[in-house]
Amino acid sequence: MKFGEQLRSSTIKEYQWYYIAYDELKELMKKDYVSPPTTKTPRPKRQEWTEEDESRFISRIEQELDKVYSKQKLKVIEISRRIQATEREVNDIVARLDSRGPVGRDSAGRNDDDAPTEEEFMMLEEDLNEVTADVNDLAKFVQLNYTGFQKIIKKHDKQTGWILKPVFATRLKAKPFFKDNYDADIVKLSKLWDIVRTRGNPVKGDSAAGGSQGSFIRQTTKYWVHPDNVTEVKLIIMKHLPVLVFNPNKEFEAKDSAITSIYFDNPERFDLYEGRLKKTEGAEAIRLRWYGAMNNETIFVERKTHREDWTGEKSVKARFAMKEKNINAYLGGYLLPEAIFEKARKDGKKPAKVIDEEERLAKEIQYSVLKNGYKPVCRSFYNRTAFQLPADARVRISLDTELTMVREDNLDGRTRSGDNWRRMDIGIDYPFSQLPPEDVERFPYAILEVKLQTQAGQEPPSWVRELIASHLVEAVPKFSKFIHGTATLFPTRINLLPYWMPQMDIDIRKPATQNFGIQRTDHMTQSSTSDDDDDMDSDDDPGEVSQGSTIVSDTSEGNSHPRREMRRDFFGDLQHRPPGNDLDIEERVGAEPLEDPYPLYDSDIDDDESDVIEEARRVGGWPYYSKLLKKHARLAGQRVLTALHAIQPTPNPSAVPIDDRQAALAVTGRIENKRFRAPKGKKIHVPVRVEPKVYFAAERTFLSWLEFSIYLSTIATTLLNFGAKSSGMSFLAAGSFSAVAVLALLYSVVIYLYRSRAIRTRQVIKYHDSIGPSTLCGALFVAVVLNLGFELKERGYI
């Protein structure tokens, strides 16, 4: 979708006269043609852009910036005052509740006629809902205008040749309408929602950010959230779960949400990275974490351990706290764990069992660091908004924004952290503009983590299922900040990449296929103004994509409309259908027949064959000829498979209807699946889940084939040795059964060895067999027909 169309379709009625005049600014950039268009030159050269034209454009875009900035500031003040007014009303109701006696009587024993009624709470809910919608609308207004300014400046620089981007960036810094953070308002609204939702009896408990949690187990699923949807996702969660505040008696500050972690690994082998990426049994991640600013003296030493499901254990995170001044001595082995916990044992504030567990953990981590040469390699920084009922960890949702990864190593001849356990030239000053580009990786999306502690068979709350199935999030199972940071910051040392790396260049925004989110009645207005037909240039660069992530082609008009959609599941089948039982886009993708039965990503065992053969050619001899023979054998096998697939009957899918919104977004035509390849010299690791029963399943399949081969050989022997008399036809029938038995036996051995090797090495291959059984049945049919012909001829019927 072009930005002009997106701007008109996303206009909020209250702000309709305050959006950037995008079309008018585009008109200002247009100059008359030097010569009239002709058939030979339909788009001749335009007149040169002059200084007068530039002054006129700058004056107009300054007016638009003033208009947007003024509206944003006024609305921020209005929302702040509305929150204050609602807070006074809520405090008044809480005060009336506190003054009540045990059975509806006041402190003097009289009947309490002034007790809050249900109607008052419902009116407060309506007020809070309006304020919440206002915050959401303002965030969308700001984000849309900021995108509009960025695109119009890019278009100006491209069309006119006059570079305005650096100058206008200074103007934006002077009027930063897009930099206001709504976290403080969300924290206040969350507290008010919690009071009103619980009718004045909010859940109380320890709200510390994991302060009392040493070892805990959760079921965690991760999602990406586009910056356009971050505020809306926060507001949706806030209506159901309160924001987890570290210190409720303290005014919220930006640094309260900052979390920084230092990840360790062997900088030569990257053992921990590879183990966490491949999810091998017992794979560990070691990190040091602190909350808030750099002056925080409490540092948490943590270790994550991955456990396979077949072990019967769950992956666990364990940690202990220590003073920052002792970190270097501890990591160097000069400070033993016994000395760290000596004071804790004397104080007696913690149970002895807990101290023993933490001391054992400290010994194990120190031993691993010293033995394996682990050093700080990567830092992750983000601002976290956590949602959870105090003292209730059954449902915990966190949203990490401004995620940034920074190098901490001393490789490549540069000293970053030196002998210290962390570098001191940065703090929590996002976006860390003082660092060189090769030292920092700014992640483009927010990370939503849904952590559940549900009993067996228990469903997550319905609102959680609706959120994770909506267009606002993009599921990325097993996403890891450590893995992503290491893979991007060390491109010359890391060759095995996580599966989500090819998705980084894909816009994860999706069209809303159902009514979900923070909505206001009749808040959308549609404009009948059409886009300029003469402006043939797309608002996006060729490399940019608009909303969505699965390419959809409209073949009826010959135009390509980029739409993309990534399919993910959570807790099984959580797909939702819009009214009318029409399939949404994700279900349509699932309904499409795959042209290629293999995975979308090339496996991490796929080598660059041409490079391997070229290297073997230089060596010469048998290694070269053997690799060349394997290549031609593989190509011949692929041609045979292609021919078999061509003659195999396939069902024709029926047309799936789409709703009006999808039709308006041009979501029609055939959905294509793109196959990704890793960059040259790299491999993409696709996670494969392997359980012990998989080995036994492959073995049982082989034994079944072996049993079938024995039956066929028995039939052949019976035909040959126990017939009435031998003849050419009897030999032919027995031979056909024997040939089928031998072929089945050889085929089963090859398939078993192939599958066993793939299972051991966790390769992503096609484990189902669509060719062997069909071929065997065909051969068996031919053998039976030959035997039938032999019998009929022997009895004189032929």
N, C-alpha and C positions, 0 to 999 in steps of 0.2 A: 504494500500500500504506500502511495506517495504521502509525504508528510502533509501536504495541503489537504488531502482527503482525510487523513487521520485527525488533523486539527478540527475540521468541520464536523466530523462524526463524534468527536469527544468533547464538544463544547458543553460546558455547564451553564445553565441559564443565568445564574447570579453573576457569572464572570464574562458573559458573552461580549460585552463591550470593552473588556480589558485585556483580551488576548492580543498577542503580537499580530499586527496586520501583515501577515506573511505574503498573501497574494499581491498586496499593494507594493511591498518592498521588492517583490520579483518584477513587477511592472516597471519600477524605477530603474532596474538594471537593464532593461531592454532598450536597444538602440535600433534605429531604422537601418534597413539594408542599404548597402552601397549601390546595388543595382537590383532591379526587380527580379523575383524568382522566375526561373524558367524550367522547362522540362529537363534540360541538361544539368542545371545547377539549381535544384529546388531550395537549397538553403545557402544563399550567397553570404559573403562576408558582411558583417555589420560595421557601423561607424565606430571610430575609436572612442574609448572612454576618456573623458576630459576631466580636468581638475574641478570644473564647475559641477559636473555630474557627481563626482566624488563628494564634494561639499554638500550637495543636495541629499545624497544618500545618507551621509553621516548625520546630518541634521535630523532626518526623518527617523533613523534607527535610534538616535538619542531620545527622541520623543516617545518612541515605543518602549524604550527601557525605563524612562521615567514613569510612564503609565503603569507598567507592570509592577515596578518597584513600589509605587505609592499604594496601589491596591493591595499588594501583599502585606505591607506594613500595617495598613488600616485593619485588614482582616485578622492579623496576628493579635493586635490590641483588642479587637472585638472578642475573639475566642478566649483570650486570657481573662477578660472581664466576665464573660459568660461562665467560665469555669469557676471563678471566684464566687459569683452569685449562686451557682449550684452548690458549691462547697458550703456556703453559709446555710442554705436550706437543709443540706444533709446533716450538718453539725447540729442544727436546731432539732431535727428529728432524733438524732442520737442522744442529745441532752434530755429530751422528753422521755426517751426510753430508759435512760439511766436513772431518772427521778422516780420511775415507777416502783411500786412494791412488789412483793413476790406473787400476788394474785390480783394484779390489776389495780392496786391501791398505791397512792403516793406515800411519801415518807411519814405523813401525819395520820395515815390509816384511812383517809377518805377515798371514795371511789374516784378513779382517775378517768375523767371524761375527756382529758386532753391527750390521750394516748394516740400515737400515729395510726392512721387507718391504711387499709390496703390501697385505697384510691390515691392517697398521698404518695405511696411508694410507686404506684404505676405512673403517676404524673412525673415523678422524678426520673423514672426510666425513660419516659418520652423525652424529657429535657436532655438527659445524658445521650440518648440516641441522636438527637439533633446536633449536639455539640460534637459528638464523634463523627457524624457525617460531615460537619463543617471542616473538621481537621483533615478528613480524607479528601474532600473536594479541594481544599487549599493545597494539599500536597500534590494532587494531580495537576492543578492549575500551574503550580510552580514548575513541576517537572516538564510539562508540555511546552511551556514558554521557554525554558532553558534549552530544550532540544531545538525549538524553533530558532532561537538566536544563533545557536551553533551551526545549524544547517544553512541559514541565510548568509552567514559570514563565509562559510565554506563555498557556497554557490557564488558569492560576490568575488572572492579571490580567484575562483576558477574561471569565471566568465570575463571579468574585467582586466585581470592581470595586475590589479592594484592589491597589495597585501594589506589587509585590514585586521587580520586575526590578532596579532600581538597588541596592537593599539586598543582594540575593543576588549581584550582580556583585562586590561587595566581599568577600563570603564566598568566592567562587570565586578571587579574587586571593590570599586568605589560604591557600587550599589548591589551588594550581594544578596539579591532576593532569594537565591537558590541555596544559600548556606544555612538558613535557619534550621535548627534541629528541634524536632517535635517530641524528643524523648521526655523532656521535663513535663510537657502537657500530658503525654501518655501515662506517665507515672501518677500524676494527679488524678486523671480520669480513671485509671485502674483502681485506685484506692476508693474512689466514689462508687464505681460500678460494683466493687466487692461488698461495700456496705449496703447498697440498695438491693443487690441480688440476694444477699443473705438476710434481708429485712432487718438490718441493724445488728446482726450477730456474725461478724466475719470470723473466719477460722483463725485461731491464734496458735502460735508455735514458733520454733526456732527458724528464723529466716536467713541464717548464715549461709553463705555460698559454699556449702559442702564442708563447713568447718568441723562438723562432728562425723563426717563420713570418711572412714579409712579405706574400707574395701566395700564396693557395692556393685551390683549386677543389674543391668538394664537391657531392654530390647530397644535398640536405637536405629532409626532410619533417617537418612539425610536427604535434603532437597536443596536445589538452587532457587533463589528468588531474584527476579530482575529488579534493579533499583527503582523502576517505575511502580512496582507493587509492594515495596518494603513497608511503607506506612500503612497501607490497607491491610496487609497480613498482620501487622502488630495490633491494629485496632480490632480485627476480627478475634484474635486470640484473647485480647484484653477483656472482651465482653464475657468470656467464659472462665478465664484464669487470671488471677491478679499478677501484676509484675512483682517478681521476687526482689524485694529491697533489702540490701545488706544491713542498713541502719535506718529504721523508720523514724527515728528521732532527729535525723539530720536532713537538711535540704539537699535535694538531688544535685550532683555535680557531674560534669561530663566525664571526669576521670574515674568516677565510681564504676562505670561500665567497662573500663579498659582491662583487657586480659592479655598477658604476654607470656609466651612459652619459648624456651630454648631447647631444641631437639639435638640429641647426640647420635653420632654414628662414627664408624671407622671411615675416615676420608679417603682411604685408598681402595677399600673393597665395598663400602656401603652395604654391609651385611644386614643391618637393621632395616634399611630401606627395602632391600630385596625380599626379606622375610615378610615384612608387613604387606608388600605388594602381592606376593604370591600366596599370602595367608597360609603359610606352612604352620604345622602344629607347633605350638610353643613360641611363635614369633613374638618378639618384644619390641616395645618402643619406650625409650627412656627420655624424659624431659624434665626441665625445671620451670616452674610456673609461678608467677606472682600476679596479684590483682592490684589495679590502680597504677599510680605513678612509680617512677624508678626509685623513689626514696622509701618504698615499702621494705621493711626489714624482714618480713616473714616470707620465706621461699618454700614452696612445696616441691619435693622431689617425688616424681611419679614414675610408675612403670605400668605399661599396658601389656597384657599377655593374651595372645589369641589362642583359643581352644577350638578344635574341630568339634562339630556336633556329635560325631560318632563316639567321642570319648565320654559323653555323658556330662561333661563339665561346660561351664559358660565362660566366655571371655570376661576378664576381670581387670579392673584398674585399682591399683593400690598405691598409697602415698603416705608420706610423713612430712612434717614441717620442721624447718631448722632456720637459724639466723643467717642472713646474707653474708655476714663477716666470716662465717665458717665454711662457706661453700668451696672456696679454692683449696683449703686444707683437706676437706673431706674428699674431693675429687682426686687430689694428689696422693691420698693414702696417708697423710700425716696426722689426720684426726680420725680416730677410730670411732665406730658407732657407740661403743660403750661410754665414751666420754660425752657424746652428744646427748644421751638419754640419762646421764647420771643425775642431773638436776631434776628431771621429771620424776625419777624414782624417789628422790628425797621429798619433793613437794607432795606426792601422793594424790595429785588431782586427777590422774588417770588410773584406771584399773591396771594392775600388774600384767594381766594377760594382753591388754592392748599395747602396752609398752614393749612387751616381749615380741609381739608380732611386728611392730614398727622397727625394732632393733634388728630383727632377722631380715626384714626387707632392706634396711640400710646396708647390712653386711653383703647381701646378694648383689645389690646395685653397685656398691663400691668394688666388689670383686670383679664384676663384669666390665666395669669401666677400665680398671687397671689391666685386666687380662687381655681384653680385646682392643685396647687402645682407642676407646671412644672419645671423641672430641666434639665440641659444639660446632654444628654445621649449618643450622638453619633456625631462624627466629620467626615466629608467627605472632602477629598483633591483630587484634580486632576489638570492637566494642560489642559487648553481649547484652542483650535484653532477655532475661529469663522470666518465664511464666510458670508459676507453681503455687499450689496451696501451701502455706507454711506447715512444716512438719508432716507433709503428705507427698511422697515422691512417686505415687502411682502414675501420675501424668505430669511430665515436666517437658516443656517446650522452650527452646532457646533459639534466638535469632542473632547471628553474628554478622555485623556489617563492617565495612571498611577493612576487610581482611587483606593483610599485607604480609608477604614473606620476605625476609632479609637474610643475606648471607652472614654467617658468623665465623667462617673458617679463616685460616691463614694461608690458603693455597694460592697458587698463581703468583707467588712472590709478593703478595700484599698482606700487610698486617692489619687485621680487622679487630679481633678480640685480644690478640697478643697472648700473654700468659693468664689473662683473666678469663673467667667463665662466660662472660658476655661483653659485647662491645659497648662502650660508654659514650659514643658520639651521637647516639640517638636515644630518644625516650619514647613518649607516646604521642609525638607531634606528627600525626598523620597529615599529609601523605608522604612524609620523609623526603621532601624535595631536595635536601642537601646531599642525598646519596646518588652515586652514579647509576645509570640505568642497569648495568650488569649486576648490581648488588641488590636490587629490589624488584619484586614482582607484586603488582597490585591486582588482586583478584576482582573480576568485573561484577560478580554477583554476591548476594548475601547467602549465608548458609543457615538453613532451617533444620534443626535437629528435633525430632519427635522421639522422646524417651518414655517408654511405657513399662510399668511393672504390673502386668495383668496376670491373673491366674489362668490356668490351662482352660482353653475353650471360651474364655471371656473376650467379648468384643470391645474394641476401643470406643470411646464416646462418639456419638453420631456426628457431632460437629467437627471432630478431628478427621473422621473419614471424609466428610464433605470438603474440608480444607485441602487435604492431600490429593483428592481427586479433581480439584478445581484447576482452572487455567492459571492460577496465581503462582503455582509452584511447579518445579521440574525435578522429578525424583532422580537421584544419582546414588544408588546403593553403594555402600562401602567407601564413600568419598573420604579422603584423608588430607588434612592440611599439611601434614608432614610429608606425605608422598608427593602431593602436588608441588609443594615448595621445593623439595629436593630435585624433582624432575625438571623444573623450569629454571632453577638457579644454577644447576650444574649440567648444562647441555652437552659439554664435551666429555663428561665422565659417566653420565647415565645413558645407557642404551636401551633399557627396558622401561617402557612408558606405561602408565595406567590407561585403562580403556576409555576414560572420559576425555583424554587429551584432544582427539579429533573433534569433540563437541564444542571446544572452546571458541571456535570461529563461527558457531551457529547461534543465531538469535533465539533465545529460549522463550520469548514472548509468544503467547498463543491467543487466538480469539476466544472470547467468552462464549462457551456453548451452552451455558445454563445460568440462570439467575442466582448468582452466589456472590457474596461480598457485601461491603458497606454500600448501600444504595439508598437513594432518596427518590420519592415518588415524583415522576415527571421532571427529573433533573437534567435529562438529555434533550437537546434541541438539534434538529436536523436542518441544515441549510440547503437550499435548492441551487445555490451557485455552483456551477460546474467548473472544473479545473481548466486552465488555459490550454486550448488545443494546440496552440503554436509552440508551447514549451515542451519540446520533445525530450529534454534532458531529465533523467530521473533525479529526485532529490537526494538519492543515496549514491555513493560510489559503487562501481561494479562489485567490489568486494563486500559491500554492506548488504544486509538483508533486513527485511522489515519483519513484522510480527509473524511468529510461527517458526517451525523448524523442520517440516517435511516438505519437500518441493512438490508442488501441485501444478500441473500443466493444464491449461484450458485449450484443448486442441481444436475446439470448434471455431475459435476466432484466430488461431495461430499466434496468440500472445502468451507469454509466460508470466505467471503471477507467482512470485516466491511466497510460499507458505510452508512452514515447517512445524513438525510436531514430533516429539520424542515420546516413546511409549514406555511407561514404567508402571509397576504394580506395587501395592503395599498391603500386607496382610491378605494376600490372595486376591480375589476378585472384588475390587472396590470401585469398579467403573460405574459411573452414573449415566443415565439416559435422560435427555431433556423431555419435556411434555410431548405426548404424541407417540412415544415409543420409537422415535427416530434415533438411529445410531449417531453418536457424536463422532468427532474426528478421530479420537484414539481408537474407537471401536471399528471405524472404517479402515484404519490402517491394519488392524488385526484381521479384518475380513478380506483384505487384498491378498491374492495368491502371490507368494514369493517366487520371483524368477530364479533365484539362486538359493538352493536349500542350505547353503553354508552360512556361517555367521556373517554379520555385517562387517566385522573387523577381521583383518588378517591376523592369524594366530602369531604368538610370539616365537614359534618354531619355523615360520616361513622365512627362509633365507633369500637373499637377493641372488637368484640362480645364475643370472648372467655374470655377476662378479665372481662367483665361485668357479664357474666353468672357465672364465678367462684366466683366473689364477692357476687353475689346474693345467690349462693349455701351456702356460709358460714352463711348468714343470715337465709336462709331456709324459709319455709312457702310459701304463695301465691306469693310474689315477684319473688322467684326462679322459681316456676312452670309457672308463666305467661311469663317470659322471655324465658324459655325453649319452651313453646308452640309457642311463636312468631317465634323462630328460626326454628322450624320444619315446621311451616306454610309457612315461607319464602322459605325454601328449597323445599317444595312441589310445591309452586308456580313457582319457578325457573325451576323445572323439567317439569312442564306442559308447560311453555313458550319454553323450549328447544325442547320439542316434537313438538309443533306447528311450531317452526322455521324450524325443520327438514323436515316437510311435505310441507312447503311453497315453491313454485317454485321460484328460483332465476336465474337471467340472467347470462350467462357465458361471462365474458369480453373477448374481442378479444385481440390478441397479439399486443403490441405497439412496432414499430421499434425504434431502437436507432441508433445514429450516430456513426461515427468511433471513435471519442474521448471517448465516453462513453464505447464503446466496448473495447478500449484499457485499460480503467480503470476497466474493469471487472464488469461494472454496468449492470448485467443481473440477471435474475431469479425473484423470487417473493419477493415483498417488504413486510416486516413484520412491524406491529405496536406494539410497546412496551407499556405495561400498567405500570404506576408508582404507587407505594404506598408510603405514608409518613412513616418516621421512627416511631418506636414504641413510643407511647405517643404523637405524633404530628399529625396535620391535615393539609391538603393542601387546601387552599382557592382558588377556581376557580371563577373568576369574572363572575357574571351573571347580565345581563342588564335587569332591570324590569321597565316597564313603566305602568302608570295607565290603559292604554287600555288593558293590559294583563289580569287584573282582569275581565274586562268586556267581554273579549273574552272567558275566562273560564266560566263565567256566561252564556253567550249566548249558549255555547256548552251544558251546563247542561239543559237549557230551551229547546233546540232542542230535546235532548233525552227525556225530560219530555213530550213534545208535541207528539213525536212518540209513547210513552207509552200510552198516552190518546187515540190516534187513534187505537192502537191495542186493548185496552180494549173496545172501542166502537164497533169494529168489532165483538169481542167475545160476547158482550151483544146482538148485532143484530142477530147473528147466533142462540143464545140460546132462545131469547124471540119472535122473529118475523118469525121463521121458520114455515112451514106448519104443522109439527107434530114433537114432540120430540122423540128421539131415542138415543141409546147408541153412535152411530157415531156422532150425533149432539153435545152430551155432550163432546165427545172426541175432536171434532174440536174446540168448544168454549173454552174448557179447555186448549188446546194447545196455542191458541191465548192469553188467560189470563196469562198462565205461561210465555210466551215470554214477555208480557207487564210488569209483575212483575219483571222478571229478568232484563229487560232493565232499569226499574226504580231504582232498587237496585244498579245495576252496575253504573248508572249515578251518583247516590248520592255518592258512594264510590270514584269514580274518581274525582268528583268535590271537595270533602273534601281533597283528597290527593293532588290535584293540588293547591288548595287554600293555604294549609299549606306550600307547597314547594315554592310558589311564595312569601309568607310573609317572609319566612326564607331564601330566595334566594338560594335554593338548586339547585344543578346541577343534574337534573333527566331527564328522557326521557319524554318530554311533549307530543309528538305525540303518538297517539293510533293506533297501528298496529294490535291489537287483537280484541278489542270490536266490531268495525263495521263488521268485517268479521264473527265473531261468531253470531252477531245479524242477519245478512243477512242469514246465514245458518239456524238458528232457524226459521226465518220467512218463509224460503223456505219450511221447513218441515211442518210448520203449514198450508201453502197454499196447499201443496200436500195432506195433510189429509182432508182439506175442499173440495178439488176437488174430492177425493175419495168418500167422503160422498155424494156429489151431484150426482155423476155418479151412485152410488148405489141406491140412492133414486129414480132416474129416470129410473132405470132398465137397464142401459147400462153395469153394472157389475154383 
